[in-house]
Amino acid sequence: MEQRIGSSSQPLEGAGFDPAFIPGLPSPASGRTEDDGPEKEPEVAEAEEAAPEPEGTAEAPPSEPEEDTPADGPVFEASDRRARMVADHRGVRLSLDDQECEFRWDEIGAVETETARFGKRYTVTVHTPDRRWYPIEIEAPARSHFARWDSELDAVLDAYFEEDAD
């Protein structure tokens, strides 16, 4: 009798194991550089080369509104060596190490703060209407910062956050 060493099961197939399994997804980026430009489908590239562009009609890039322009309203910012939170006219932005997330004011259901009984951790939790929550812990330089941070965050929430009147 012959026995095989190892698993006798076949490898699983599907989108959970191979993203290329889903039809319509583009192939992974090849070893191209930024100077090469975006990768195009062969049919699209041929059509663009065949159709000459009329001279004198240069397409101007669409101008986007400046979102980095400072507003006159209040701004809350707290950070430590790993975490950072900013709340201003654009919404709430949380970052921890190399991970970031941003919430516009219309995407936020509630903002909750909590202070540690012992220690210097200030926890801010952003709740979304679809019952998800995103907490971030910021280590304060001193416990005396908690009251100042609470008042600054309350001022931002009062200015920009509108609760639905049911």
N, C-alpha and C positions, 0 to 999 in steps of 0.2 A: 504494500500500500504506500502510495506516495503522499507526503504532506508538504504543503507549501508554507514557507515562512512569510509572515506578514498578513495583511488584511486581504480578504477575498472580496470585499465590497468594491463596487465601481465608484469612481469619483462622482460627486454630485454635480449636476448641471443646473443652470438657472441664473437669474439676475442677481440673486443673493451672493453668488460665488464668482460670477463673471459678468461685469457690467456691459461687456460687448454682446451679451446674449439678447439684450433688448434691441429690437430693430429700430432704426432711426437715430440711434445715438452716434455721434461722430467718433471716429477712431481716435486713439490717444495721440497726443502731440508727438511728432517725430523729433529728431535731433536738429530742429531749426533754431535759428537765433531770432532776436527781436528785429533785426534789420531785414529779415526775409518777409516780414509782414504776416498777416493772418493767413491761415491755411484755407484754401477754397476748394470746393468740389470741382472735379475735372470739367463737368459740363458748364458750370458757372464761369470758370476761368476762361474756357474757350469762347463763350458767348461775349464776355467782356472784351477779349482781344479782338474779336471779329467786328464789334460795333465801335466805330470811331467816335470819339467824343468831340462835339462841335467846339471850335476854338472860341475863347472869350467867355465861356460859361463855366467859370470856376465855382465849385460848390463850397459855400462857406460853412464851417462847422456850426452846428446849432449852439446858440449861447444858452448856458444853463444859469439859473439864478445863483448868486453867490450865497452859499449857506454858511460860510465861515465869517460873514460879516457880523460883528458883535451887535447884540440887541441892547437896548437901554434897560432891560429888565434885570432882575436878580439872577445870579449864577451861583451854583453850589459846586464845590470841587473838594474832594478828599482823596488822599492817596497815601500809600506806604510803600515799602520796598517791592511788593509784589502786586498789589491791587490798586485800582484807581476807579473813581466814580465821578462823573460830571453830569450835572443836571442844569439845563439852560433852556433857551427859547426853542431849540431844535428837538429836545426830548432828553432821555436819560441814556448815558453811555457807560457801560461797565467793562472793565478789562482786568484780567488776571493772568499774569505772565504773558504768554503770547496769544491768549484767547480774548476776543472782543465781541461784544454784542451791543446793538443800538436799538432803542425803542423810541418811536415817535410818540407824541402825547396821545394820539388817537388809538395807539396800540396798548396802552397801559390801563389796567383795571384798578389797580391800587398800588401804593408804595408804603411799605411797612419798615419801621426802624426798630432796632432792639439793641440794648447795651448789655454787656456781660456783667454779671453780679460781681465777679472778681476779674481782675485783668483789665486790659485796655482795648478790647475788641468791640467795634461798632459794626453791627450787621444791618445792611439795607437789603430788603427783598422787594423785587419788582414782580407784581402779579399781572398776568395778562387775562383778558376776558375768556380765553379758552382753557382756563383752570391750570395754567402752567405758572411756575414761579422760578425766579432767578435770583438767588441770594449771593451777596458778596460781603466778605468780612474785611474790614480795614482796621489795622492796628493804629490807634491814636498815640501821639507822643505822650499825652497825659490824659487822665480821666476828666480833667476840666474842659477838654475839647468837646466832649459829648453834648453839653448844653448849647454851646455855640453852633455845632454842626446841626443839631435838631432845629434851632431857630432859623438857620440859613436854608436848610432843606424845606422847612415849612413855608418860608417866604417864596421859594421857587414854586412849590406845589400850589400855593394860593394864587400865584400870578399866572401859571400856565395850565395847570391840571383842572379840567372841568369834569365834574361827575355828572352822569346822566340823571336828570330829574324824572323819576318814575311816578 
